[in-house]
Amino acid sequence: MAPEFLPKAAVKRIAFDATGSSIGADAVEKFVQLAGEFIQNEAIKADKMAKHAGRKTIKAVDIK
């Protein structure tokens, strides 16, 4: 399970701006969870790319 430390207000604003619909608290919680999982998965992929390039630091070029 992904850590849920993203600001809920920001996540709610992003969802509202995308849809124009009201966003329930349960939906915000789910969006926060999904965003955290997405970031974790992409970070793992980017880490592999950085290591393949011989670096310990992940750079923007590693994120696809």
N, C-alpha and C positions, 0 to 999 in steps of 0.2 A: 504494500500500500504506500502511496506517495505521501510525503509530508504535506500538511495543509497549512502553509505559512504565507501563501499569497494573500494580498489584501482583498478581502471580500468586496469592499466597495468598488475597487478598481475592476474586478471581474464582473460585477453587476453592471457597471457602466459600459464595459465593452459589449456585453450581451445586449444591453438596452440599445446602445448605439447601432448595433448590427440589425436589430429586429424592430425597434420601436415599441415592443411589447413589455408589459410588466414582467419582472423576473422574481419568482418566489424564492424564499430563503432556501428551500430544499434544492432548487435548481442551481442556485449560487454555490451551494456546498458541492454539488456534483461537478459543476464547471471547474471549481478549484481543484478537486481531486483529479479530474481529467487533465487539466493543465499541468499539474505536478507530475503526473505519470508521463505525459508527453515530453516534458523537459528532461526527466530522468532518462527516458529511452533515447532521446536525441543526444544527450550528454555522453551516454555510453558509446554510441556510434562515433561521435566526434572524438572521443578519447582514443578509440581504435585508430582513427585516421591520423591523429597527432602522433601516436606511437609509431605508426607505419612510416611517418615522415621523419622519425628520429627525434621528436620533440616531447617534452614533458608538459608543455603548456598548450592548451586548446586555443586555437585561433579561429576567427570567423570563417576562414577558408575551409576548416574542418567540418563545419556545420552545413549539412545539405538539406 
